[in-house]
Amino acid sequence: MTLVVVGSIAFDAVKTPFGERERMLGGSAVHFSLAASFFGDVRIVGPVGDDFGEEEYSVLRERGISTDDIEHVEGGKTFFWRGSYEYDLNNARTEDTQLGVFGDFQPKLSEESRKTDTLFLANIQPDLQREVRRQCKGARFAGLDSMNLWIQEARDSLIETVGTVDLVFLNDTELRMLTDEPNLVRAARKVQEWGPGVIIAKQGEYGAALWVGDRFFSLPAYPLDTVQDPTGAGDSFAGGFMGYLDAHGAGSEQDHGVLRSAMTYGSVMASFNVEDFGTERVQRLTRDEIDRRFDDFRTMTWLPALSAE
């Protein structure tokens, strides 16, 4: 199986009450691909500038991630984001955004990427997401993420794109905003009517909720004593979820046990991500650590026996 992710590759500057980093590897496609790489083959698609060097490439390649479809734009600068968090780590304050080469990004997928089994459209402009989905007609399972900016500025395009995928990741506020439904259950059901059979509502420190068909499953966040930096947690959750699905033959009709395991692995990957800044914790992570936390989580929450294969 092969999983392709299309999204941002970035440098982040982050300050939290527990520390700060002036320049660290980030971006939705980076956090997603690192998390997904523990479950199978991953190809990352996104643009970078001249400031993205071998040190950054090696972080991805050491995890076995294919970087063949990273587009290096000569003379350009990689997307940059600066933000800070107060003690409420659910909300980031954006202080600076420099789109750099990401501002003119037109995804260029290789023939091998276009043949992918599983596709994830990370948070980029909905028209671009739809174009990538068109290029990957053979993908058996496709998911997407989005944000309030595109709901406000390109709602019709986003709704059209939602209709082309099998799964949608949004936080609970974004689901309500997209559907004009104040009730989260009705919001999820409405998105299902547009096409995707699987809806995941990310709820930050409170976990995530999943709807598939007429079934519902909710999972709390893994309880942690230490949280350093929540940047990329949602993308890590999506990477763990989609990576596990791809490893188990993702398709539009999912076994509910596989979906529950995917949710649990997603939460586990997000929990490791927030234990340090940027990608620092995930870079030194092992699959044994992941599986041990998966088993601990299942025991803590009284979940039924789930596969850790």
C-alpha positions in Angstrom: 0.0 0.0 0.0 1.1 3.6 -0.6 -0.2 6.8 1.0 0.2 10.2 -0.7 -0.2 13.4 1.2 -0.4 16.9 -0.5 0.0 19.9 1.6 2.3 22.5 3.2 6.0 22.1 4.0 7.1 24.8 6.3 9.3 26.4 8.9 7.6 27.4 12.1 8.6 29.7 14.9 6.6 28.9 18.1 6.4 30.1 21.6 4.4 28.4 24.4 4.4 28.9 28.2 6.9 26.0 28.2 9.5 27.1 25.8 10.1 28.4 22.3 11.8 27.6 19.0 12.8 30.2 16.5 12.9 27.9 13.5 11.8 24.3 13.3 10.5 22.0 10.6 6.7 22.0 10.2 3.8 22.2 7.9 0.7 20.0 7.5 2.2 17.5 5.1 5.3 17.1 7.2 3.5 16.3 10.5 1.1 14.0 8.6 3.7 12.1 6.7 6.0 11.5 9.7 3.0 10.1 11.7 1.8 8.0 8.8 5.3 6.6 8.1 5.1 4.3 11.1 2.4 2.3 9.3 3.6 2.0 5.7 5.0 3.8 2.6 4.3 7.5 2.3 5.0 10.0 -0.5 4.9 13.7 0.3 4.0 16.4 -2.2 4.6 20.1 -1.5 6.8 23.1 -2.5 10.0 24.3 -0.8 12.5 27.1 -1.4 16.3 27.3 -1.4 16.3 27.5 2.4 15.1 23.9 2.7 18.2 21.8 2.7 19.6 18.4 3.3 19.0 18.6 7.1 15.3 18.9 6.5 15.2 16.3 3.8 17.0 13.8 6.0 14.2 14.1 8.7 11.8 12.8 6.1 14.0 10.3 4.4 15.2 8.7 7.7 11.6 7.7 8.2 11.4 6.2 4.7 9.2 8.9 3.3 9.6 9.4 -0.4 10.6 13.1 -1.2 10.6 12.6 -5.0 7.5 14.8 -5.4 8.8 17.7 -3.2 9.0 20.7 -5.6 12.2 22.7 -5.1 11.5 26.3 -6.4 14.9 27.9 -7.2 15.2 31.4 -5.7 12.2 30.9 -3.5 11.6 30.8 0.3 9.8 28.0 2.1 6.5 28.8 3.8 7.0 30.3 7.2 4.6 30.6 10.2 5.1 32.3 13.5 2.7 31.8 16.4 2.3 31.6 20.1 0.1 29.9 22.7 -1.0 30.9 26.1 -2.0 28.3 28.8 -5.1 27.5 26.7 -3.1 25.4 24.2 -6.2 24.8 22.0 -5.8 28.3 20.4 -2.8 29.6 18.6 -2.2 33.3 18.0 -0.7 33.9 14.5 1.9 36.6 14.5 3.4 36.2 11.1 2.7 34.3 7.9 5.0 34.3 4.9 3.6 32.1 2.1 6.8 32.1 0.0 6.7 29.4 -2.6 3.4 28.0 -1.2 1.6 31.1 -2.5 2.0 29.9 -6.1 1.7 26.2 -5.4 0.3 24.1 -8.2 0.6 20.5 -7.2 2.6 18.4 -9.6 2.2 14.7 -9.0 4.5 12.1 -10.5 3.0 9.1 -12.3 3.8 6.9 -9.2 2.0 9.3 -6.9 -1.0 9.5 -9.2 -1.4 5.7 -8.9 -1.7 5.9 -5.1 -4.1 3.6 -3.2 -4.8 6.2 -0.5 -4.8 10.0 -0.8 -4.8 12.7 1.8 -5.5 16.3 0.9 -4.0 18.4 3.7 -5.1 21.9 4.4 -4.7 23.7 1.1 -7.0 25.8 -1.2 -10.1 23.7 -2.1 -9.6 24.1 -5.9 -6.1 22.6 -5.6 -7.4 19.8 -3.5 -10.0 19.0 -6.1 -7.4 19.1 -8.9 -5.2 16.6 -7.0 -8.2 14.3 -6.4 -8.9 14.4 -10.2 -5.3 13.4 -10.9 -5.6 10.4 -8.5 -8.7 8.9 -9.9 -7.6 5.4 -9.0 -7.3 6.1 -5.2 -9.6 3.7 -3.4 -9.8 6.0 -0.3 -9.3 9.8 -0.1 -9.6 12.1 2.9 -9.2 15.9 3.3 -8.6 18.5 6.0 -9.5 22.2 5.8 -9.8 25.3 8.0 -12.0 28.3 8.8 -10.2 30.4 6.2 -11.4 28.3 3.3 -14.9 28.0 4.8 -15.1 31.8 4.9 -13.5 32.5 1.5 -14.2 29.5 -0.7 -17.1 27.7 0.9 -18.8 26.6 -2.3 -15.5 25.2 -3.7 -14.9 23.4 -0.4 -18.3 21.8 -0.4 -17.8 20.6 -4.0 -14.4 19.2 -3.0 -15.9 17.4 0.0 -18.2 15.6 -2.4 -15.2 14.0 -4.1 -13.6 12.3 -1.0 -14.5 9.5 1.4 -13.5 11.1 4.7 -13.4 14.6 6.1 -11.3 15.8 9.1 -12.5 19.1 10.6 -12.6 20.4 14.1 -16.0 20.7 15.7 -16.2 24.5 15.2 -15.3 24.2 11.5 -18.0 21.5 11.0 -20.6 23.8 12.5 -19.4 26.7 10.5 -19.3 24.8 7.2 -22.8 23.5 7.6 -24.5 26.4 9.4 -25.6 23.8 12.0 -25.1 24.6 15.7 -25.5 20.9 16.6 -22.4 18.8 16.0 -24.4 15.6 15.2 -26.6 17.4 12.6 -23.5 19.1 11.2 -21.7 15.7 10.7 -24.8 14.1 9.1 -25.1 17.1 6.7 -21.6 16.7 5.5 -22.2 12.9 5.0 -25.1 13.9 2.7 -22.6 15.7 0.5 -20.7 12.5 -0.2 -18.1 11.3 2.3 -19.2 8.3 4.4 -16.7 9.0 7.2 -16.6 12.2 9.3 -14.1 13.0 12.0 -14.6 16.0 14.3 -11.3 16.9 16.0 -11.9 18.3 19.5 -8.4 19.2 20.7 -7.6 18.2 24.3 -11.1 16.5 24.5 -10.3 14.0 21.8 -12.2 13.3 18.6 -15.6 11.9 17.4 -16.2 9.7 14.3 -19.3 9.2 12.3 -19.5 6.3 9.7 -22.9 5.6 8.1 -25.3 5.6 11.1 -22.6 4.6 13.6 -20.8 6.9 16.1 -17.6 6.5 18.0 -15.9 9.0 20.4 -12.5 8.9 21.9 -10.8 11.2 24.5 -7.4 12.5 24.0 -4.6 10.5 25.5 -3.9 11.9 29.0 -0.5 13.5 29.3 1.4 15.0 32.2 3.5 17.2 29.9 2.4 19.1 26.8 5.1 21.3 25.2 3.7 22.4 21.8 0.4 21.5 20.2 1.5 22.6 16.7 0.8 19.8 14.2 -1.2 17.7 16.6 -4.2 17.5 14.3 -2.1 16.6 11.3 -0.3 13.9 13.3 -3.7 12.5 14.3 -4.7 12.4 10.7 -1.4 10.8 9.7 -1.8 8.1 12.3 -5.4 7.5 11.3 -4.8 7.4 7.5 -1.6 5.5 7.9 -3.3 2.7 9.8 -6.2 2.6 7.3 -3.8 2.4 4.4 -1.9 -0.5 6.1 -5.2 -2.4 6.5 -6.5 -1.9 2.9 -8.5 1.3 3.2 -11.7 1.4 1.3 -15.0 3.3 1.4 -16.6 0.5 3.4 -14.6 0.1 6.6 -14.8 -2.5 9.3 -15.8 -0.6 12.4 -13.0 -2.3 14.4 -10.4 -1.0 12.0 -11.8 2.5 12.3 -11.7 2.4 16.1 -8.1 1.2 16.0 -7.3 4.0 13.5 -8.9 6.6 15.8 -6.8 5.2 18.7 -3.6 5.3 16.7 -4.4 8.8 15.5 -4.8 10.0 19.1 -1.6 8.2 20.1 0.4 9.9 17.4 -1.0 13.3 18.3 -0.1 12.6 22.0 3.6 12.0 21.1 3.7 15.0 18.8 2.7 17.5 21.6 5.3 16.1 24.0 8.0 18.3 22.4 8.4 21.1 19.9 7.7 20.6 16.2 8.8 17.2 15.0 11.4 16.7 17.7 9.5 14.0 19.6 8.4 12.1 16.5 11.9 12.0 15.1 13.1 9.9 18.1 9.9 7.8 18.3 9.8 4.0 17.8 7.0 1.7 16.8 7.3 -0.2 20.0 6.6 3.0 22.0 3.5 3.6 19.8 2.1 0.1 20.3 2.7 0.2 24.0 0.8 3.5 24.3 -1.9 2.1 22.1 -2.4 -0.8 24.5 -2.2 1.5 27.5 -4.9 3.8 25.9 -7.2 0.9 25.2 -6.9 -0.3 28.8 -7.4 3.2 30.3 -10.6 3.8 28.2 -12.1 0.3 28.6 -12.1 -0.1 24.8 -12.8 -3.5 23.4 -9.8 -5.5 22.1 -8.3 -3.7 19.1 -5.7 -4.8 16.6 -2.2 -3.4 17.1 -0.9 -5.1 13.9 
